[in-house]
Amino acid sequence: MRVLVIGSGAREHALLLALQRDPQVTGLAIAPGNAGTARIAEQHAVDVTSSAEVVALARAVRADLVVIGPEVPLVLGVADAVRAAGIVCFGPSRDAARIEGSKAFAKDVMAAAGVRTATSEIVDSPAHLDAALDRFGPPAGDAAWVVKDDRLAAGKGVVVTPDRDVARAHAAGLLETGHPVLLESYLDGPEVSLFCVVDGKTVVPLLPAQDFKRVGVGDAGPNTGGMGAYAPLPWLPDDVYRDVVGTIVEPVAAEMVARGSSFSGLLYVGLAITAKGPAVVEFNCRFGDPETQAVLALLESPLGQLLYAAGTGALADFGELRWRDGAAVTVVLAAENYPGRPRVGDVITGSEADGVLHAGTARRDDGAIVSSGGRVLSVVGIGDDLSAARARAYDIIGSIRLPGSHFRSDIALLAAQGKIRV
Ligand code: GLY
């Protein structure tokens, strides 16, 4: 099986590495990729938001399966075009990708499927902002205002704050540029990212993971695309996880079928485990980054065959997934100033070691690997438990040099210390 992966992040690097371990995968191509993925797959420079270019490439590399990583091509309907060309695709249709692309659509599906989620309100005019903020606050205890950009914003469009002025400023800034704002009630409790492979009807959950969205140690500072992750979650009881599949994911998949927007691909369920039980924070229509780097490091089942089964509606026959024992931790190395405008073009050393996945990297004409984006690398440590996996990840990151770069030193720390309780 020849597989074409679309995307350029460490998530796509992790997908390639897991696909490479599948004995039925005989060829790998990626577009546009990065300096790390170029070492393990044929690399092609195409505009991944152009259906015509992706289909032409899939034909040129004789792909049996196309795996679309990022949300933007999915929301634009690139998966529909690949399927229309007669090529198996892992990724939802444009209609189904609205579960991520339109927060209003996601809320509607959840209401119809009877799924617990935050209450929310769209504000589309500055004149209505203050009254809406009052309806969602002032928050009590540890609670906070949750203000979201109603568009795709690579994880950076959300502000969660107990400070009304900060919440108001974020919302007013978005409204000034003509973008509606979503206000949500605050869901307390630890967050879980549960990735489910779905072929329309059948749901196959992967190991649950947790990511770290804020830039600084102790969850300080602004939100990012994700600064680290770990899997599995020793603090999450198995029955909660099974219950989420039965009471949230399967009803949502069934509701999508009922609406004629059947979801085939990776349904990412972002949950908060609140005092009243699990509640949905968000759905995404693709693998999460950086959780994928940790989750796929532990997968023993053949990923190419799994994604092909999803793309052909054959998941019911796939059987149980197999996982290696132990834990995986991924830590993101970010460029100076990220999540603001990152400094780029600096030479990186130590990035070719095992366990280093590339994201914002490029190879210069002289052969040097240089930074080219905000999240530059993801390092992945695997170990018998979370402490061992953390130690390995921080060992690897300690051997990498990138001027001005930063990373969080507390990824998976509380979980390794047994300090997360539900
Ligand atoms: N880790 C957050 C995301 O992928 O959206």
Residues whose N, C-alpha, C, O or C-beta is under 5 A from the ligand:
A	BS01	LIG	G155 D211 G225 G226 F287 G288 D289 P290
